[in-house]
Amino acid sequence: MTKQRKAVALISGGLDSLLAARVIQEQGIHVEGINFFTGFCVEGHTHAIRKKDRARPKRNNALWVAEQLGIKLHIVDIVEEYKEVLFNPKHGYGANLNPCLDCKIFMVRKAHEWIRDNDFDFIITGEVVGQRPMSQRKDTMPVVARDSGAEDRLVRPLSGQNLPPTLPEREGWIQRDRLYGFNGRSRKPQMALARQFGLEDYAQPAGGCCFLTDAQYSVKLADLWQARGEKQYEMDDIMLLKVGRHLRPRPHFKVIISREEGEGNFMQGYRKQYVNLATKSHAGPVALIDGEVDDQDIVLAARLVARYSQGKTADQVEVEVKRLDGSSERLTVAPLSPGEIPQEWYL
């Protein structure tokens, strides 16, 4: 009997990985999915937090893709291992703090380890030649295959006809003429293929969920590293960098101010980890102070928070301050005027 060949597909939750896995499924290969959790792709959580995003699907797109394909999905936590990739990328960063090429190499390497441990035959990715400026160029795609150790067990079904034949093609496990020759940044060929497969609901093409590709997020992360004097972070840092208005009035502390009710509710969950403030005389935001602060710093933070309350034009606003030792006090402060908040405070 012919051996049933098995492949694992890197499933990000986007259209490309969905299509790549489906193309190989169509050739009779047993496909399972693998999703590597770095901590920087948690869009479902942030959409759920913010009121303005309530119309967007509150789903884990990788799980949703696996459901559409009818395959098993293995979610692997690599939060700690990924830190070395982010802190010291051999191939450098992209436009922001995204180590795209090193990230792809790392994930394919982990997938290669996985197929060895689980008796699978090859790896599928949704990469398309010319789609990404750093990790999906014709000259860097061989680097991913080589440096990950996957070599020719790495199959890119959407661009396979533009690349050298892989082991599964040479061995006859899959047919090269049933792969595709997509090239460039346009997503129209993928969207047409999705229609051909009867797929209508999928994550926004060209979207991507990695916070590290976002310029504003990267500025906040770089600021965090500079303030702490080292490149480190925890999951709480990752999430808090994504919510609220971040201002750094002094080098040794910053204030995170909620922009809406959903963010305020989320930030309340951190009130035992940070000095926190809330206006009492007027409706207003919840705020957290990140850093070591003295009484003068707290007054400045309270005036800043008052500025973003409904008492911003009042002479005085009462602000409750809760400290880490459990004590609390109420301050009556004059809100800062717009002219007293330099642009460089904003992250």
LINPEDA-V671840 format. One record per helix or strand. SS is the DSSP state (H for helix, E for strand). FROM is the first residue (numbers start at 0). LEN is the number of residues. Records with the same first field share a line. If there is no record, write none. Layout:
SS = FROM-LEN + FROM-LEN
//
This chain:
E = 5-5 + 29-8 + 72-5 + 121-3 + 128-1 + 153-2 + 182-1 + 244-6 + 252-5 + 274-5 + 285-6 + 316-6 + 327-6 + 345-1
H = 14-11 + 42-7 + 50-3 + 60-9 + 78-9 + 99-19 + 137-11 + 150-3 + 159-3 + 166-4 + 175-3 + 187-9 + 210-3 + 214-14 + 234-6 + 260-8 + 294-13 + 337-3 + 342-3
//
